[in-house]
Amino acid sequence: MNQAKIDLHIGELILRDVPYALRHRIAVAVEQELARLLSEQDLSPSIIQDGHIPQIDLGTLQIAADARADTIGAQIARGVCGNLTNKQEK
């Protein structure tokens, strides 16, 4: 696997209908899971070269009412990774 340095900046993560107390833990979980997922993926040269993606809209995610912060963060991260994979194929 060819490892490229990835500098990912999330300017804003909008979490609607999520208890305020969970937001920081969810954001940390998103960062950790994204780091893990992206380290396992070979990104296409177009993503690596062009790189700037101004916005990723995951739409509405269905999250269980009793979901833990790390589970929610991982689900968001998988959505982001899936979106990046879809952009590679276009």
DSSP file (Angstrom, degrees, kcal/mol; ACC not computed):
  #  RESIDUE AA STRUCTURE BP1 BP2  ACC     N-H-->O    O-->H-N    N-H-->O    O-->H-N    TCO  KAPPA ALPHA  PHI   PSI    X-CA   Y-CA   Z-CA
    1    1 A M              0   0    0      0, 0.0     2,-0.6     0, 0.0    40,-0.0   0.000 360.0 360.0 360.0 130.2    0.0    0.0    0.0
    2    2 A N        -     0   0    0     41,-0.1     2,-0.7     1,-0.0    41,-0.3  -0.745 360.0-148.2 -84.9 116.8    1.4    3.4   -1.0
    3    3 A Q        -     0   0    0     -2,-0.6     2,-0.3    39,-0.1    39,-0.1  -0.778  15.9-174.4 -93.1 113.8    1.1    5.7    2.0
    4    4 A A        -     0   0    0     -2,-0.7     2,-0.5    35,-0.0    39,-0.0  -0.773  33.8-106.9 -99.0 149.7    0.5    9.4    1.1
    5    5 A K        -     0   0    0     -2,-0.3     2,-0.5     2,-0.0    -1,-0.0  -0.651  36.6-159.3 -75.5 127.6    0.5   12.1    3.8
    6    6 A I        -     0   0    0     -2,-0.5     2,-0.7     2,-0.0    42,-0.0  -0.945  11.7-168.7-113.6 123.8   -3.0   13.2    4.3
    7    7 A D        -     0   0    0     -2,-0.5     2,-0.5     2,-0.0    -2,-0.0  -0.908  15.5-176.2-110.8 102.3   -3.8   16.6    5.9
    8    8 A L        -     0   0    0     -2,-0.7     2,-0.5     2,-0.0    -2,-0.0  -0.872   7.6-173.5-106.5 125.8   -7.4   16.6    6.6
    9    9 A H        -     0   0    0     -2,-0.5     2,-0.8     0, 0.0    -2,-0.0  -0.973   8.7-162.3-120.1 120.9   -9.1   19.7    8.0
   10   10 A I        -     0   0    0     -2,-0.5     3,-0.2     1,-0.2    -2,-0.0  -0.888   6.9-176.1-102.0 107.5  -12.7   19.5    9.2
   11   11 A G        +     0   0    0     -2,-0.8     2,-0.3     1,-0.3    -1,-0.2   0.870  69.6   3.7 -72.1 -37.2  -13.9   23.1    9.4
   12   12 A E        -     0   0    0      2,-0.0     2,-0.5     0, 0.0    -1,-0.3  -0.965  53.9-166.9-154.4 131.9  -17.3   22.3   10.7
   13   13 A L        -     0   0    0     -2,-0.3     2,-0.6    -3,-0.2    14,-0.1  -0.967  18.7-153.9-119.2 111.7  -19.1   19.2   11.8
   14   14 A I        -     0   0    0     -2,-0.5     2,-0.6     2,-0.0    -2,-0.0  -0.778  13.6-178.5 -94.4 119.3  -22.8   19.8   12.2
   15   15 A L    >   -     0   0    0     -2,-0.6     3,-0.7     3,-0.1     2,-0.3  -0.884   8.0-169.1-119.3  96.8  -24.5   17.5   14.6
   16   16 A R  T 3   +     0   0    0     -2,-0.6    -2,-0.0     1,-0.2     0, 0.0  -0.621  69.9  10.4 -86.3 145.9  -28.2   18.1   14.8
   17   17 A D  T 3  S+     0   0    0     -2,-0.3    -1,-0.2     1,-0.2     0, 0.0   0.774  94.3 128.3  60.0  29.4  -30.3   16.5   17.5
   18   18 A V    <   -     0   0    0     -3,-0.7    -1,-0.2     2,-0.0     5,-0.1  -0.960  69.5-104.4-113.8 131.8  -27.2   15.3   19.4
   19   19 A P    >>  -     0   0    0      0, 0.0     3,-1.8     0, 0.0     4,-0.7  -0.279  26.5-128.0 -55.5 135.1  -26.9   16.1   23.1
   20   20 A Y  H >> S+     0   0    0      1,-0.3     3,-1.1     2,-0.2     4,-0.5   0.851 106.1  62.7 -53.9 -39.0  -24.3   18.8   23.6
   21   21 A A  H 34 S+     0   0    0      1,-0.3     4,-0.4     2,-0.1    -1,-0.3   0.736 104.2  48.4 -62.4 -23.3  -22.4   16.8   26.2
   22   22 A L  H <> S+     0   0    0     -3,-1.8     4,-2.5     1,-0.1    -1,-0.3   0.620  86.6  88.2 -90.7 -14.0  -21.6   14.1   23.5
   23   23 A R  H <X S+     0   0    0     -3,-1.1     4,-2.4    -4,-0.7     5,-0.2   0.874  88.3  46.1 -59.8 -43.8  -20.4   16.5   20.8
   24   24 A H  H  X S+     0   0    0     -4,-0.5     4,-2.3     1,-0.2    -1,-0.2   0.927 114.2  48.5 -65.6 -43.3  -16.7   16.6   21.8
   25   25 A R  H  > S+     0   0    0     -4,-0.4     4,-2.1     1,-0.2    -2,-0.2   0.871 111.6  50.3 -65.0 -36.2  -16.5   12.8   22.2
   26   26 A I  H  X S+     0   0    0     -4,-2.5     4,-2.5     2,-0.2    -1,-0.2   0.931 109.1  51.2 -65.6 -45.0  -18.2   12.3   18.9
   27   27 A A  H  X S+     0   0    0     -4,-2.4     4,-2.3     1,-0.2    -2,-0.2   0.904 110.6  48.9 -59.9 -42.3  -15.7   14.6   17.2
   28   28 A V  H  X S+     0   0    0     -4,-2.3     4,-2.5     1,-0.2    -1,-0.2   0.909 110.9  50.4 -63.1 -42.2  -12.8   12.7   18.7
   29   29 A A  H  X S+     0   0    0     -4,-2.1     4,-2.5     2,-0.2     5,-0.3   0.880 108.6  52.4 -64.5 -38.2  -14.3    9.4   17.6
   30   30 A V  H  X S+     0   0    0     -4,-2.5     4,-2.8     2,-0.2     5,-0.2   0.948 110.6  47.9 -60.9 -48.7  -14.7   10.8   14.0
   31   31 A E  H  X S+     0   0    0     -4,-2.3     4,-2.3     1,-0.2    -2,-0.2   0.926 113.7  46.5 -58.4 -47.2  -11.0   11.9   14.0
   32   32 A Q  H  X S+     0   0    0     -4,-2.5     4,-2.1     1,-0.2    -1,-0.2   0.922 115.3  44.6 -64.5 -45.2   -9.8    8.5   15.3
   33   33 A E  H  X S+     0   0    0     -4,-2.5     4,-3.0     2,-0.2     5,-0.2   0.887 112.6  51.8 -69.8 -37.9  -11.9    6.4   12.9
   34   34 A L  H  X S+     0   0    0     -4,-2.8     4,-3.0    -5,-0.3     5,-0.3   0.924 109.4  50.7 -62.5 -43.0  -11.1    8.6    9.9
   35   35 A A  H  X S+     0   0    0     -4,-2.3     4,-1.6    -5,-0.2    -2,-0.2   0.923 113.5  45.6 -59.5 -43.8   -7.4    8.2   10.6
   36   36 A R  H  X S+     0   0    0     -4,-2.1     4,-0.8     2,-0.2    -2,-0.2   0.949 116.0  44.5 -64.7 -49.5   -7.7    4.5   10.9
   37   37 A L  H >X S+     0   0    0     -4,-3.0     3,-0.8     1,-0.2     4,-0.5   0.914 114.0  48.6 -63.5 -44.4   -9.8    4.2    7.7
   38   38 A L  H >< S+     0   0    0     -4,-3.0     3,-0.6     1,-0.3    -1,-0.2   0.808 105.9  57.8 -69.7 -28.1   -7.7    6.5    5.6
   39   39 A S  H 3< S+     0   0    0     -4,-1.6    -1,-0.3    -5,-0.3    -2,-0.2   0.737 108.4  48.2 -71.3 -20.4   -4.5    4.7    6.7
   40   40 A E  H << S+     0   0    0     -4,-0.8     2,-0.3    -3,-0.8    -1,-0.2   0.518 101.4  81.3 -94.0  -7.1   -6.0    1.5    5.2
   41   41 A Q    <<  -     0   0    0     -3,-0.6     2,-0.8    -4,-0.5     0, 0.0  -0.753  69.2-139.0-106.6 145.8   -7.1    2.9    1.9
   42   42 A D        -     0   0    0     -2,-0.3     2,-0.2   -39,-0.1   -39,-0.1  -0.910  29.6-150.1 -94.4 110.4   -5.2    3.7   -1.3
   43   43 A L        -     0   0    0     -2,-0.8   -41,-0.1   -41,-0.3    42,-0.1  -0.563  21.0-104.1 -82.3 147.2   -6.6    7.0   -2.4
   44   44 A S    >>  -     0   0    0     -2,-0.2     4,-2.1     1,-0.1     3,-0.5  -0.291  26.6-114.6 -67.3 153.6   -6.7    7.8   -6.1
   45   45 A P  H 3> S+     0   0    0      0, 0.0     4,-3.1     0, 0.0     5,-0.3   0.834 115.4  60.3 -57.0 -32.7   -4.1   10.1   -7.5
   46   46 A S  H 3>>S+     0   0    0      2,-0.2     4,-2.2     1,-0.2     5,-0.8   0.886 106.9  44.9 -65.6 -37.2   -6.9   12.6   -8.4
   47   47 A I  H <>5S+     0   0    0     -3,-0.5     4,-1.0     3,-0.2    -1,-0.2   0.916 116.0  47.0 -69.5 -42.0   -7.9   12.9   -4.7
   48   48 A I  H  <5S+     0   0    0     -4,-2.1    -2,-0.2     2,-0.2    -1,-0.2   0.912 120.7  36.9 -66.9 -42.5   -4.2   13.2   -3.6
   49   49 A Q  H  <5S+     0   0    0     -4,-3.1    -3,-0.2    -5,-0.2    -2,-0.2   0.955 129.2  30.2 -76.8 -51.7   -3.4   15.8   -6.3
   50   50 A D  H  <5S+     0   0    0     -4,-2.2     2,-3.1    -5,-0.3    -3,-0.2   0.936  81.5 158.6 -75.0 -47.1   -6.6   17.9   -6.4
   51   51 A G     << +     0   0    0     -4,-1.0     2,-0.6    -5,-0.8    -1,-0.2  -0.033  26.9 111.2  62.1 -37.1   -7.3   17.2   -2.8
   52   52 A H        +     0   0    0     -2,-3.1    -1,-0.1    -3,-0.1    -4,-0.0  -0.605  34.8 172.9 -82.2 117.6   -9.6   20.1   -1.9
   53   53 A I        -     0   0    0     -2,-0.6     3,-0.1     1,-0.1    -1,-0.0  -0.942  15.4-162.6-120.3 105.8  -13.1   19.0   -1.3
   54   54 A P        +     0   0    0      0, 0.0     2,-0.3     0, 0.0    -1,-0.1   0.789  68.6   5.8 -64.5 -28.9  -15.1   22.0   -0.1
   55   55 A Q        -     0   0    0      2,-0.0     2,-0.5     0, 0.0     0, 0.0  -0.976  50.3-164.5-158.4 138.4  -18.0   20.1    1.4
   56   56 A I        -     0   0    0     -2,-0.3     2,-0.7    -3,-0.1    24,-0.1  -0.987  13.8-164.7-122.8 119.8  -19.1   16.5    2.1
   57   57 A D        -     0   0    0     -2,-0.5     3,-0.1     1,-0.1    -2,-0.0  -0.908  10.9-178.2-107.3 112.5  -22.8   16.2    2.8
   58   58 A L        -     0   0    0     -2,-0.7     2,-0.1     1,-0.3    -1,-0.1   0.517  29.9-148.3 -84.9  -4.8  -23.7   12.8    4.4
   59   59 A G        -     0   0    0      2,-0.1     2,-0.5     0, 0.0    -1,-0.3  -0.465  54.3 -17.3  70.8-145.5  -27.4   13.7    4.5
   60   60 A T        -     0   0    0     -2,-0.1     2,-0.4    -3,-0.1    -3,-0.0  -0.845  63.6-156.3-100.0 126.6  -29.3   12.1    7.4
   61   61 A L        -     0   0    0     -2,-0.5     2,-0.8     2,-0.0    -2,-0.1  -0.834  16.6-129.8 -99.4 138.2  -27.7    9.2    9.2
   62   62 A Q        +     0   0    0     -2,-0.4     2,-0.4     0, 0.0    -2,-0.0  -0.794  33.9 179.5 -87.4 115.0  -29.9    6.8   11.1
   63   63 A I        -     0   0    0     -2,-0.8     9,-0.0     4,-0.0    -2,-0.0  -0.964  30.9-112.9-122.1 131.9  -28.4    6.5   14.6
   64   64 A A    >   -     0   0    0     -2,-0.4     3,-2.0     1,-0.1     8,-0.0  -0.311  25.5-122.7 -61.2 143.2  -29.9    4.4   17.4
   65   65 A A  T 3  S+     0   0    0      1,-0.3    -1,-0.1     0, 0.0    -2,-0.0   0.800 112.6  44.3 -59.2 -30.5  -31.2    6.4   20.3
   66   66 A D  T 3  S+     0   0    0      2,-0.0    -1,-0.3     0, 0.0    -2,-0.1   0.205  83.9 137.6-100.6  16.0  -28.9    4.6   22.7
   67   67 A A    <   -     0   0    0     -3,-2.0     2,-0.1     1,-0.1    -4,-0.0  -0.339  51.6-125.0 -65.7 140.9  -25.8    4.8   20.5
   68   68 A R     >  -     0   0    0      1,-0.1     4,-2.4    -2,-0.0     3,-0.3  -0.429  23.3-108.2 -81.8 161.0  -22.6    5.7   22.2
   69   69 A A  H  > S+     0   0    0      1,-0.2     4,-2.7     2,-0.2     5,-0.2   0.885 119.0  51.6 -57.8 -42.5  -20.4    8.6   21.1
   70   70 A D  H  > S+     0   0    0      1,-0.2     4,-2.0     2,-0.2    -1,-0.2   0.850 109.8  50.0 -66.8 -32.6  -17.7    6.3   19.7
   71   71 A T  H  > S+     0   0    0     -3,-0.3     4,-2.0     2,-0.2    -2,-0.2   0.910 112.0  47.3 -69.2 -43.0  -20.3    4.4   17.6
   72   72 A I  H  X S+     0   0    0     -4,-2.4     4,-2.3     2,-0.2    -2,-0.2   0.933 112.6  49.6 -63.1 -46.3  -21.8    7.6   16.3
   73   73 A G  H  X S+     0   0    0     -4,-2.7     4,-2.5     1,-0.2    -2,-0.2   0.894 110.4  50.1 -60.5 -41.8  -18.3    9.0   15.4
   74   74 A A  H  X S+     0   0    0     -4,-2.0     4,-2.4     2,-0.2    -1,-0.2   0.890 109.3  51.8 -64.8 -39.0  -17.4    5.8   13.6
   75   75 A Q  H  X S+     0   0    0     -4,-2.0     4,-1.8     2,-0.2    -2,-0.2   0.910 111.0  47.5 -64.6 -41.9  -20.6    5.9   11.6
   76   76 A I  H  X S+     0   0    0     -4,-2.3     4,-2.3     2,-0.2    -2,-0.2   0.933 111.4  51.1 -63.0 -45.7  -19.9    9.4   10.5
   77   77 A A  H  X S+     0   0    0     -4,-2.5     4,-2.7     1,-0.2     5,-0.2   0.897 108.1  51.4 -61.0 -41.8  -16.3    8.6    9.6
   78   78 A R  H  X S+     0   0    0     -4,-2.4     4,-2.6     1,-0.2    -1,-0.2   0.881 109.2  52.0 -63.0 -37.0  -17.4    5.6    7.5
   79   79 A G  H  X S+     0   0    0     -4,-1.8     4,-2.1     2,-0.2    -2,-0.2   0.909 110.3  47.6 -64.2 -41.9  -19.8    7.9    5.7
   80   80 A V  H  X S+     0   0    0     -4,-2.3     4,-2.3     2,-0.2    -2,-0.2   0.939 113.4  47.6 -63.8 -47.1  -17.0   10.4    5.0
   81   81 A C  H  X S+     0   0    0     -4,-2.7     4,-2.4     1,-0.2    -2,-0.2   0.913 111.2  51.2 -61.2 -42.9  -14.7    7.7    3.7
   82   82 A G  H  X S+     0   0    0     -4,-2.6     4,-2.3     1,-0.2    -1,-0.2   0.886 109.2  51.2 -61.1 -38.3  -17.5    6.2    1.6
   83   83 A N  H  X S+     0   0    0     -4,-2.1     4,-2.1     2,-0.2    -1,-0.2   0.898 109.3  49.9 -66.1 -40.5  -18.1    9.7    0.1
   84   84 A L  H  X S+     0   0    0     -4,-2.3     4,-1.7     2,-0.2    -2,-0.2   0.898 110.0  51.2 -64.5 -39.5  -14.4   10.0   -0.7
   85   85 A T  H  X S+     0   0    0     -4,-2.4     4,-1.3     1,-0.2    -2,-0.2   0.912 109.4  50.2 -63.2 -43.0  -14.4    6.6   -2.4
   86   86 A N  H  X S+     0   0    0     -4,-2.3     4,-0.8     1,-0.2    -1,-0.2   0.884 108.3  52.8 -62.3 -38.7  -17.4    7.7   -4.5
   87   87 A K  H  < S+     0   0    0     -4,-2.1     3,-0.4     1,-0.2    -1,-0.2   0.845 104.7  56.6 -66.3 -32.4  -15.7   10.9   -5.5
   88   88 A Q  H  < S+     0   0    0     -4,-1.7    -1,-0.2     1,-0.2    -2,-0.2   0.868 105.7  50.8 -64.1 -36.5  -12.6    8.8   -6.7
   89   89 A E  H  <        0   0    0     -4,-1.3    -1,-0.2     1,-0.2    -2,-0.2   0.670 360.0 360.0 -78.8 -16.8  -14.8    6.8   -9.0
   90   90 A K     <        0   0    0     -4,-0.8    -1,-0.2    -3,-0.4    -2,-0.1   0.474 360.0 360.0 -80.6 360.0  -16.4    9.8  -10.7
